[in-house]
Amino acid sequence: MPFVTRLIAVLALCCLALPASAQDKVRILLDWFVNPDHAALVIAKQRGLFGKQGLDVELIAPADPNAPPKLVAAGQADYALSYQPTLQMLAAEGLPLVRVGVLVAQPLNSLVALEDSPVKTIADFKGRKIGFSVSGFEEAVLGAMLESAGLTLKDVTLVNVNFALTTALMSRQVDGVIGAFRNFELNDLELNKAKGRMWLVEKHGVPAYDELVILAKRETVDAARTKKLLAALAEATTWLTANPTEAWASFSKYGKDLDNDLNRMAWKDTVPLLAPDPAALDRARYATFAEFLVKRGLIRQAPPLDSYLREIK
C-alpha cells in the first residue's frame, strides 16, 4: 500500500476514534408548569432542533414561580422565562437581567365575567367584587381598565382568590376576575359548562406588552449560544404553526399530565399567539410600558432600556 494511501487510512481511523463533540448544556427555568405557552420550547426539544444547533436543553418547572428570574440573576441557570412587566420591575430594582428573546409577544391577561351575569360592560363592575391573584401589577392593570370606563379601584371590592379564578367565578364569590389568560380561563369555564365575557387589557387603557420573554444574566449572557437557541425556537414555531395537529400530538407526549381537555383546547388558542420571530424586539413598546409602570406607582423611575434589553442578531 502506497504511503499516502496508508496515511489517509490512518487519519480516517483516528477521526472515527475521536468522541463526538459534546453539546452545550443549557438550563432553562420555566415560569410555571409546562403548558401550551411553552409550545416552541417543547417542540424544539421533541424534534431535535436544539440538538441540531449543538444545544442540550433542559426545561425545568419551578417550585416557586417567582424564583426563576432571581436564580438566573444569581447565576444558578442560563435562562429563565418571565413576563415583560416583571422584567421591568426587577430591572428597576437593580437585578442584572436582560431580555434576549420572546415566546408570546402580546398580552394574555384579561378581565373576565360570566356571560350570564349582570356585568355586560366594564362600567357594570361598579359596586361589585373582582378577584385577583397577584397584588400590585394586577391591581394597576385593573385600575387602568376601570378608568377607561369612568371608574376607579375605589368603585370595586378586590378579593384575593389565590389563582382559583374559574372557581371564584363559578361559585359567584366574585363578579369578575383580573389576570385571566385569554387562552385558558374561557376554555376552563367552557369545560365547566359556563361561558365567559372577556375584556382584553390592551383594548382598555393598558399599553401592549410582551407576555412571555426569555431572560439571561446581563454580565454573562452568551450571544452566540442565545442566537442558536432562538434559531431553534424560530424553526419550531414555524413548524408547529403549519402543523398544529401533529405538533399537539408531539407536545402532549412530553409529560404525563399534558394530554387533557384543557390543554387541548388551550393549544388551539395559543398557537396563533406565539411570536413567529423569537429574536424580535420592539424597544418603543418597552419604553411606553415603563412609563405606565411609573405612572401606576409600580416603579419609581424607568431604568435605561439598554440596561435590560439585548437584541440578538
CORUR-V9506 format. One record per pair of residues at least 12 apart in sequence whose C-alpha atoms are under 7 Angstrom apart, sorted by the first residue. I is the first residue (numbers start at 1). J is the second residue. If there is no record, write none. Layout:
# CORUR-V9506
i;j
I;J
I;J
This chain:
# CORUR-V9506
i;j
23;54
23;55
23;56
24;54
24;55
24;56
25;55
25;56
25;57
26;55
26;56
26;57
26;58
26;78
27;57
27;58
27;59
27;77
27;78
27;79
28;58
28;59
28;60
28;77
28;78
28;79
28;80
29;59
29;60
29;61
29;62
29;68
29;79
29;80
29;81
30;59
30;60
30;61
30;62
30;80
30;81
31;62
31;65
31;68
31;81
31;82
32;61
32;62
32;65
33;61
34;61
35;263
36;263
36;266
36;267
36;270
37;270
40;233
40;236
40;237
41;233
42;251
43;236
43;251
44;232
44;233
44;236
49;232
50;229
50;232
53;228
53;232
68;80
69;82
72;216
72;217
73;95
73;96
73;97
73;217
75;217
78;216
79;214
79;215
79;216
80;214
80;215
80;216
81;212
81;213
81;214
81;215
82;212
82;213
82;214
83;210
83;211
83;212
83;213
84;209
84;210
84;211
84;212
84;213
88;290
89;299
91;303
91;308
92;299
92;301
92;302
92;303
96;217
96;218
97;215
97;216
97;217
97;218
97;308
98;215
98;216
98;217
98;218
98;308
98;309
98;310
99;213
99;214
99;215
99;216
99;308
99;309
99;310
100;214
100;215
100;216
100;309
100;310
100;311
100;312
101;213
101;214
101;278
101;279
102;212
102;213
102;214
102;275
102;278
102;279
103;212
103;213
103;274
103;275
103;278
104;210
104;211
104;212
104;273
104;274
104;275
105;209
105;210
105;211
105;212
105;275
106;208
106;209
106;210
106;211
107;208
107;209
107;210
107;211
108;181
108;182
108;211
109;179
109;180
109;181
109;182
109;200
109;201
110;178
110;179
110;180
110;181
110;182
110;198
110;199
110;200
110;201
111;176
111;177
111;178
111;179
111;180
111;198
111;199
111;200
112;176
112;177
112;178
112;180
112;196
112;197
112;198
112;199
113;175
113;176
113;177
113;196
113;197
113;198
114;169
114;195
114;196
114;197
115;195
115;196
115;197
122;146
122;149
123;149
123;151
125;156
126;155
126;156
127;155
127;156
128;156
128;157
128;175
129;156
129;157
129;158
129;159
129;174
129;175
129;176
130;156
130;157
130;158
130;159
130;174
130;175
130;176
130;177
131;158
131;159
131;160
131;161
131;174
131;176
131;177
131;178
132;159
132;160
132;161
132;177
132;178
132;179
133;160
133;161
133;162
133;163
138;178
138;179
140;296
141;206
142;178
144;205
144;206
145;201
145;204
145;205
145;206
148;204
148;205
165;177
166;185
166;188
166;189
183;266
183;269
183;270
184;266
187;262
187;265
187;266
188;262
207;289
208;285
209;285
209;289
223;312
227;312
227;313
230;278
230;279
233;278
234;276
234;277
234;278
237;276
238;276
241;271
279;312
281;311
290;302
